[in-house]
């Protein structure tokens, strides 16, 4: 993979990390009695809005199908890690298998695209 392509991929991973941060705040808001009027909700909402700017630039570098798949898998992995570490959630065997298959699909997609 060329250095430019690696930098572009890092930007997509960073964008997924930004969205995972927004999801963190939305999860915190969901635990409140009035989630839509809470600071965590509006923080998550703002982070998602900021991520739209990143999407515009990221879409210049990748095909929509490729960036969607890469972004989705990175986001899923980050959210699974966040759920385990920050919210004490557990993954069952089928969820672990699903994560492995998702990563495998990205390896195939980036290798042959």
Rosetta constraint file for C-alpha pairs under 8 A:
AtomPair CA 1 CA 5 HARMONIC 6.28 0.50
AtomPair CA 1 CA 6 HARMONIC 6.48 0.50
AtomPair CA 2 CA 6 HARMONIC 6.23 0.50
AtomPair CA 3 CA 7 HARMONIC 6.19 0.50
AtomPair CA 4 CA 8 HARMONIC 6.26 0.50
AtomPair CA 5 CA 9 HARMONIC 6.13 0.50
AtomPair CA 6 CA 10 HARMONIC 6.13 0.50
AtomPair CA 7 CA 11 HARMONIC 6.29 0.50
AtomPair CA 8 CA 12 HARMONIC 6.52 0.50
AtomPair CA 8 CA 58 HARMONIC 7.38 0.50
AtomPair CA 8 CA 61 HARMONIC 6.80 0.50
AtomPair CA 9 CA 13 HARMONIC 6.31 0.50
AtomPair CA 10 CA 14 HARMONIC 6.08 0.50
AtomPair CA 11 CA 15 HARMONIC 6.13 0.50
AtomPair CA 11 CA 58 HARMONIC 7.17 0.50
AtomPair CA 12 CA 16 HARMONIC 6.22 0.50
AtomPair CA 12 CA 58 HARMONIC 6.53 0.50
AtomPair CA 12 CA 67 HARMONIC 7.51 0.50
AtomPair CA 12 CA 70 HARMONIC 7.70 0.50
AtomPair CA 12 CA 71 HARMONIC 6.26 0.50
AtomPair CA 13 CA 17 HARMONIC 6.19 0.50
AtomPair CA 13 CA 71 HARMONIC 6.75 0.50
AtomPair CA 13 CA 74 HARMONIC 6.47 0.50
AtomPair CA 14 CA 18 HARMONIC 6.19 0.50
AtomPair CA 15 CA 19 HARMONIC 6.33 0.50
AtomPair CA 15 CA 51 HARMONIC 6.57 0.50
AtomPair CA 15 CA 54 HARMONIC 6.51 0.50
AtomPair CA 15 CA 55 HARMONIC 7.60 0.50
AtomPair CA 15 CA 71 HARMONIC 7.85 0.50
AtomPair CA 16 CA 20 HARMONIC 6.11 0.50
AtomPair CA 16 CA 71 HARMONIC 5.87 0.50
AtomPair CA 16 CA 72 HARMONIC 7.77 0.50
AtomPair CA 16 CA 74 HARMONIC 6.34 0.50
AtomPair CA 16 CA 75 HARMONIC 5.19 0.50
AtomPair CA 17 CA 21 HARMONIC 6.27 0.50
AtomPair CA 17 CA 75 HARMONIC 6.88 0.50
AtomPair CA 17 CA 78 HARMONIC 7.08 0.50
AtomPair CA 18 CA 22 HARMONIC 6.51 0.50
AtomPair CA 18 CA 47 HARMONIC 7.05 0.50
AtomPair CA 18 CA 48 HARMONIC 7.99 0.50
AtomPair CA 18 CA 51 HARMONIC 6.86 0.50
AtomPair CA 19 CA 23 HARMONIC 6.20 0.50
AtomPair CA 19 CA 47 HARMONIC 6.84 0.50
AtomPair CA 19 CA 48 HARMONIC 6.16 0.50
AtomPair CA 19 CA 51 HARMONIC 6.72 0.50
AtomPair CA 19 CA 75 HARMONIC 7.53 0.50
AtomPair CA 20 CA 24 HARMONIC 6.19 0.50
AtomPair CA 20 CA 75 HARMONIC 6.39 0.50
AtomPair CA 20 CA 78 HARMONIC 6.60 0.50
AtomPair CA 20 CA 79 HARMONIC 6.24 0.50
AtomPair CA 21 CA 25 HARMONIC 6.69 0.50
AtomPair CA 21 CA 44 HARMONIC 7.39 0.50
AtomPair CA 21 CA 47 HARMONIC 7.50 0.50
AtomPair CA 22 CA 26 HARMONIC 6.33 0.50
AtomPair CA 22 CA 43 HARMONIC 7.12 0.50
AtomPair CA 22 CA 44 HARMONIC 4.06 0.50
AtomPair CA 22 CA 45 HARMONIC 6.91 0.50
AtomPair CA 22 CA 46 HARMONIC 7.84 0.50
AtomPair CA 22 CA 47 HARMONIC 5.24 0.50
AtomPair CA 22 CA 48 HARMONIC 6.08 0.50
AtomPair CA 23 CA 27 HARMONIC 6.01 0.50
AtomPair CA 23 CA 44 HARMONIC 6.32 0.50
AtomPair CA 24 CA 28 HARMONIC 6.33 0.50
AtomPair CA 24 CA 44 HARMONIC 7.37 0.50
AtomPair CA 24 CA 82 HARMONIC 7.90 0.50
AtomPair CA 25 CA 29 HARMONIC 6.13 0.50
AtomPair CA 25 CA 40 HARMONIC 4.84 0.50
AtomPair CA 25 CA 41 HARMONIC 6.17 0.50
AtomPair CA 25 CA 43 HARMONIC 6.49 0.50
AtomPair CA 25 CA 44 HARMONIC 4.94 0.50
AtomPair CA 26 CA 30 HARMONIC 6.12 0.50
AtomPair CA 26 CA 40 HARMONIC 6.22 0.50
AtomPair CA 26 CA 41 HARMONIC 5.23 0.50
AtomPair CA 26 CA 44 HARMONIC 5.37 0.50
AtomPair CA 26 CA 45 HARMONIC 7.74 0.50
AtomPair CA 27 CA 31 HARMONIC 6.72 0.50
AtomPair CA 28 CA 32 HARMONIC 7.22 0.50
AtomPair CA 28 CA 40 HARMONIC 6.31 0.50
AtomPair CA 28 CA 41 HARMONIC 7.79 0.50
AtomPair CA 29 CA 34 HARMONIC 7.92 0.50
AtomPair CA 29 CA 35 HARMONIC 4.71 0.50
AtomPair CA 29 CA 36 HARMONIC 7.36 0.50
AtomPair CA 29 CA 38 HARMONIC 6.48 0.50
AtomPair CA 29 CA 39 HARMONIC 7.73 0.50
AtomPair CA 29 CA 40 HARMONIC 5.16 0.50
AtomPair CA 29 CA 41 HARMONIC 5.16 0.50
AtomPair CA 30 CA 35 HARMONIC 5.45 0.50
AtomPair CA 31 CA 35 HARMONIC 7.21 0.50
AtomPair CA 32 CA 38 HARMONIC 7.94 0.50
AtomPair CA 34 CA 38 HARMONIC 6.62 0.50
AtomPair CA 35 CA 40 HARMONIC 7.90 0.50
AtomPair CA 35 CA 41 HARMONIC 6.28 0.50
AtomPair CA 36 CA 41 HARMONIC 5.86 0.50
AtomPair CA 36 CA 42 HARMONIC 7.61 0.50
AtomPair CA 37 CA 41 HARMONIC 7.03 0.50
AtomPair CA 37 CA 42 HARMONIC 7.62 0.50
AtomPair CA 38 CA 42 HARMONIC 6.61 0.50
AtomPair CA 39 CA 43 HARMONIC 6.02 0.50
AtomPair CA 40 CA 44 HARMONIC 6.11 0.50
AtomPair CA 41 CA 45 HARMONIC 6.05 0.50
AtomPair CA 42 CA 46 HARMONIC 6.03 0.50
AtomPair CA 43 CA 47 HARMONIC 6.25 0.50
AtomPair CA 44 CA 48 HARMONIC 6.28 0.50
AtomPair CA 45 CA 49 HARMONIC 6.34 0.50
AtomPair CA 46 CA 50 HARMONIC 6.23 0.50
AtomPair CA 47 CA 51 HARMONIC 6.20 0.50
AtomPair CA 48 CA 52 HARMONIC 6.68 0.50
AtomPair CA 49 CA 53 HARMONIC 7.56 0.50
AtomPair CA 50 CA 54 HARMONIC 7.17 0.50
AtomPair CA 51 CA 55 HARMONIC 6.31 0.50
AtomPair CA 52 CA 56 HARMONIC 6.53 0.50
AtomPair CA 53 CA 57 HARMONIC 6.91 0.50
AtomPair CA 54 CA 58 HARMONIC 6.10 0.50
AtomPair CA 55 CA 59 HARMONIC 5.88 0.50
AtomPair CA 56 CA 60 HARMONIC 6.95 0.50
AtomPair CA 57 CA 61 HARMONIC 7.42 0.50
AtomPair CA 58 CA 62 HARMONIC 6.80 0.50
AtomPair CA 58 CA 67 HARMONIC 7.87 0.50
AtomPair CA 59 CA 63 HARMONIC 6.97 0.50
AtomPair CA 59 CA 64 HARMONIC 6.63 0.50
AtomPair CA 59 CA 67 HARMONIC 7.30 0.50
AtomPair CA 62 CA 66 HARMONIC 6.35 0.50
AtomPair CA 62 CA 67 HARMONIC 5.68 0.50
AtomPair CA 63 CA 67 HARMONIC 6.13 0.50
AtomPair CA 64 CA 68 HARMONIC 5.88 0.50
AtomPair CA 65 CA 69 HARMONIC 6.27 0.50
AtomPair CA 66 CA 70 HARMONIC 6.14 0.50
AtomPair CA 66 CA 109 HARMONIC 7.15 0.50
AtomPair CA 66 CA 110 HARMONIC 7.68 0.50
AtomPair CA 66 CA 113 HARMONIC 7.95 0.50
AtomPair CA 67 CA 71 HARMONIC 5.76 0.50
AtomPair CA 68 CA 72 HARMONIC 5.90 0.50
AtomPair CA 69 CA 73 HARMONIC 6.18 0.50
AtomPair CA 69 CA 106 HARMONIC 6.88 0.50
AtomPair CA 70 CA 74 HARMONIC 6.18 0.50
AtomPair CA 70 CA 106 HARMONIC 6.14 0.50
AtomPair CA 71 CA 75 HARMONIC 5.97 0.50
AtomPair CA 72 CA 76 HARMONIC 6.00 0.50
AtomPair CA 73 CA 77 HARMONIC 6.16 0.50
AtomPair CA 73 CA 102 HARMONIC 6.11 0.50
AtomPair CA 73 CA 103 HARMONIC 6.57 0.50
AtomPair CA 73 CA 106 HARMONIC 7.42 0.50
AtomPair CA 74 CA 78 HARMONIC 6.14 0.50
AtomPair CA 75 CA 79 HARMONIC 5.99 0.50
AtomPair CA 76 CA 80 HARMONIC 6.05 0.50
AtomPair CA 76 CA 99 HARMONIC 7.83 0.50
AtomPair CA 77 CA 81 HARMONIC 6.16 0.50
AtomPair CA 77 CA 99 HARMONIC 7.15 0.50
AtomPair CA 78 CA 82 HARMONIC 6.03 0.50
AtomPair CA 79 CA 83 HARMONIC 5.94 0.50
AtomPair CA 80 CA 84 HARMONIC 6.21 0.50
AtomPair CA 81 CA 85 HARMONIC 6.04 0.50
AtomPair CA 82 CA 86 HARMONIC 5.38 0.50
AtomPair CA 82 CA 87 HARMONIC 6.97 0.50
AtomPair CA 83 CA 87 HARMONIC 4.88 0.50
AtomPair CA 83 CA 88 HARMONIC 6.24 0.50
AtomPair CA 83 CA 89 HARMONIC 5.24 0.50
AtomPair CA 83 CA 90 HARMONIC 7.72 0.50
AtomPair CA 84 CA 88 HARMONIC 4.94 0.50
AtomPair CA 84 CA 89 HARMONIC 4.68 0.50
AtomPair CA 84 CA 90 HARMONIC 5.96 0.50
AtomPair CA 84 CA 91 HARMONIC 7.81 0.50
AtomPair CA 85 CA 89 HARMONIC 7.64 0.50
AtomPair CA 91 CA 95 HARMONIC 5.82 0.50
AtomPair CA 91 CA 96 HARMONIC 6.43 0.50
AtomPair CA 92 CA 96 HARMONIC 6.41 0.50
AtomPair CA 93 CA 97 HARMONIC 6.22 0.50
AtomPair CA 94 CA 98 HARMONIC 6.06 0.50
AtomPair CA 95 CA 99 HARMONIC 6.24 0.50
AtomPair CA 96 CA 100 HARMONIC 6.30 0.50
AtomPair CA 97 CA 101 HARMONIC 6.19 0.50
AtomPair CA 98 CA 102 HARMONIC 6.09 0.50
AtomPair CA 99 CA 103 HARMONIC 6.28 0.50
AtomPair CA 100 CA 104 HARMONIC 6.17 0.50
AtomPair CA 101 CA 105 HARMONIC 6.14 0.50
AtomPair CA 102 CA 106 HARMONIC 6.55 0.50
AtomPair CA 103 CA 107 HARMONIC 6.39 0.50
AtomPair CA 104 CA 108 HARMONIC 6.31 0.50
AtomPair CA 105 CA 109 HARMONIC 6.02 0.50
AtomPair CA 106 CA 110 HARMONIC 5.96 0.50
AtomPair CA 107 CA 111 HARMONIC 5.91 0.50
AtomPair CA 108 CA 112 HARMONIC 6.12 0.50
AtomPair CA 109 CA 113 HARMONIC 5.54 0.50
